[in-house]
Amino acid sequence: QAAADGVSCEACEVAWYKPATDNSSCLACPRNAETVGRSAVFLSECRCSAGFWGGDGENCTECAGGSWCPGGNSTYRCEAYSNSPSGAGNYTDCICDAGYSGADGLECTACPGGTYKERNGSSGCALCPAGTFSASLAATSLAVCLPCAADTYSETEGATADECLACPGNTFSAEGSAVITECTCLAGYTGDDGTACAPCPAGTFKPTTGTGVCISCETDSYSESVAAKNESTCVACPSYTRSDKGSASVAGCTCVAGYTGLDGLECTACVAGTYKAQNGSAACTFCDADTYSTAVGAVGPGVCGECPEHTRADAGSGLLTDCTCRAGYTGPDGTGCSPCS
């Protein structure tokens, strides 16, 4: 630095130089150049700073993107599959591209199948989530991870091929299912998620998917369908029959009291002079001798009335006129009889 004669001189600061031995001022190095230390004498001691390049003492050019410049006249390309911003001054400014991984400034390797990396930098490759797979190398997006097909699942992260397993029997799953418990029962089948489901037995139905139970057909109906999905499979029993809830065949429809016939068929009413107190296929019971009943479809012996005085009737009589005078008595059928005179 310039000083008056006889006065001590000061060293030129860094990035300044002075070639003359006089009292003139120090000269600034070109822009983006600097000297190694203080007291530089020559312009050639001005060396481009890191992030720039050029000859000593000459104008400095900013280091281009994808390269790094340590200073001086040197410039280096970043390793393959890495990049840097313009003005990079250190090899660690070169960072791996998306789809590649490695330490800053060092070799970058492609993300293997089953992985991806969305951003530049040194972070590792992310695994494709369970329920997906990918064979793509150097993938840059989760979108390359293809979902397992519907009715399959995969619990493997980072799968490189279709390792999706079929859901257990009579279950289904959505596309991309990641655990076996996402396999749930079809309509008409029941069981726990992730296990083979059993068909709803005859006499039941299940309209929904999932773990719900099979629903029994209502009383006085039946269903012979297995794995039924809808209540419409429950068919009404034939006329004058009944069934318990959840009946699995038409044979479960039996005659109601007062009617008789074969199981599963339409039943006929007990005729006058008979009755039937229980459900089922049993025959109608005759009213006792000396009684009668005109009721049809009677359900108990209470309908069997006593014949008039001094008359009699065979068992199962269905008319009052079936009551006729006993021996020694006379009168119209169905009325009280008088002794013979």
BELHU-V722155 format. One record per helix or strand of 3 or more residues. SS is the DSSP state (h for helix, s for strand). FROM is the first residue (numbers start at 1). LEN is the number of residues. Records with the same first field share a line. If there is no record, write none. Layout:
SS=FROM-LEN / FROM-LEN
//
This chain:
h=43-3 / 91-3 / 142-3 / 180-3 / 231-3 / 250-3 / 301-3 / 320-3
s=67-5 / 74-4
//
